[in-house]
Amino acid sequence: MDIQAHPPLPYVKPERASSVPFPRIGKVQRELTASANYFVVDPVFLATASLQPYQRTHQDPIHRPLRIYTLDPAASRQDGAVAVLNVPFERLRSGPAGSILEVVDWDETTGRLNKPVELDDPRILIENGRPPSPSDPMFRQQMVYAVCAATYDVFRRALGRDPCWGFHSRPGQAYAKLRIRPQAFCGRNAYYDSSAGELKFGYYTADGSVQGRNRPGGRVFTSLSHDIIVHEMTHALLDGLRPRFRLPTHPDVAAFHEGFADLVAMLMHFSYSDVVRAAIERSGGKLETDALLLSLANQFGHTTGSGGPLRSAIDAAGLGQDEERSVRRYDQAGDEPHERGSLLVTAIFEAFATILRRKTKRFIRLARLTPGEAPGSELCEILADQASTLASQFLSVCIRAIDYCPPFDLCFGEYLRAVITADFDLVQDDPFGYREAIIDSFARRRIYPDDVPDLAEDTLLWRPPDKQMEPIEDLHFKRLRFAGDPGRAADETELRRQAEALGSYVMRPGYARAFGCALPGDVQLNGDHVDPAVVGSIRSLRRIGPDRQVTFDTVAEITQRRWCKQISGTFTEVIGGSTVILGPDGRVRYAIRKSVTDQRRIRAQADHLDGKGGSKRWTKRGSRHQLSRSGICHLFGGTVGVQQPARGERHER
């Protein structure tokens, strides 16, 4: 299912409202100023940014402990398969339903509505929630709520603000809530539906031939898989952070969604100490070789005939163990998003394994283990702590890097630059070589950024604009208004004021090109038409470094649509713009741009979207070709989709 795109100029009345990244053209006409401010503020952003997470009072507990499956119901308790997850506390209604998440257990296949769980019931509270049971609908409701709430909290801590959604609120709701349906349909899939604002988890009958502790022909619920829940929740969070990643302008875009969601789900394993300790004992201390720890959705794979987990972070050549053995390279990857996305997963986990070996070799030496000897219980505890802390750091780095990505058309090489810049901004001293390990693992897979002469760390850092620019006084932190927290704007009026200040600055004559945009009549447009630029978001953020320093910035997106006239007389859609990162003084630190006038980009996008190396992704509307936007993010196969992390602040390196 694709989300209907809004029509281009000339002005045409839209057929229906939608939550796609560009506002309705009629809205653009009304909001354009009478002078040179050729921009509009995205109404979808203004509507979703009013999210109001629960504000804990001094009388509330800090956490709500809830029992969950850390892997899936088929995993052994000896492997740490059951744990108590400390979810950030909030008062809940039946469902459970809280401030940003609501569970609605309705099965669209049968029309059945399961009775909702009451997690504030004192009898349930005192027992850390309902006991794990695959046959208990209320436990499934508890499971999806707990894991989704914990994942949201991980993103919140890494970003330094409250993430918002990429969809509108429903009728009768003051602000958007993500709806979670643990028994949504009968089918071997689970997905995030951006048009409905829902996570939908399927259930199915297992194959006649299965593996592990699964019954042939038994009932399997994807909502009981920790990995699948985190994967789909990551889709929803990423869609809120970068809604234009739904524009399929490059094979890496959908692949990044899938790979990033897998990466978060696998790193989340390390937040459960029993799971990590069991993996250390199984692998003899070599966590990078443990298939259970570094795999995704084992039960799903074992009951659907794949013969193994759904996906794995273990490369065929191992995680950096043998530099002479070949690994799957970027230029060998196909366009299938999950397969292509696995390059990102294995690259990050190879860097993780490299740093883990560097940080634990002193403990291995002290223990004086002979080759093949399993570590003792004390060493297991030390290694587990080191691995969990490192996974938390890597997860924070990967999530923070989203703020440093371009707002659309993301390539893996650009994500590498985003990771390096985001980490350098917060942690300049890197004695263990985190950034070096990440660069090496990307290079081993031939993942290179464009427009850089080498892979030196300082070369990969994003640069400030070449043009000398004065600060944006209206975005100085002394003029911003917050709702009691620098990560939360005061209200929609304040958000609009900030967005208009940015739009007025960017779309000034002589400035637009520095941000990847163009004013009407720009000679580099070659007579093509451009729509008004769209300020897609503006958010403040707060981050805490390893030496406990606190840094503040503002991150925003501004994009613009160009209609390129073809020889045939039709027009094709090209997007330009940038991610803008401002310092607390309102100065532009980075403008991570993709120019709307870049002819090389236009040709590359046209080749991809016309099906040269992939299927066509244009939507024909009259004489214009628009990008079709994917609205459903599947767990595997099906519609090409958009697709955690130990909790806590970044630990000292």
Helices and strands as residue ranges (DSSP letters): E 2-3, H 25-31, E 39-41, H 43-48, E 63-69, G 77-79, E 82-88, E 101-103, E 106-107, E 112-113, H 122-125, H 137-159, E 178-186, E 190-193, E 198-205, E 219-221, G 222-224, H 226-241, G 243-246, H 251-268, G 269-271, H 273-283, G 287-289, E 295-296, H 298-303, E 311-312, G 330-332, H 337-367, H 377-400, G 401-404, H 412-426, H 434-444, H 457-460, G 473-475, G 477-479, E 482-485, E 488-489, H 492-506, G 512-515, G 523-525, E 529-530, E 533-544, E 550-565, E 571-582, E 588-594, H 599-609, E 618-621, E 624-627, E 629-630, E 632-634
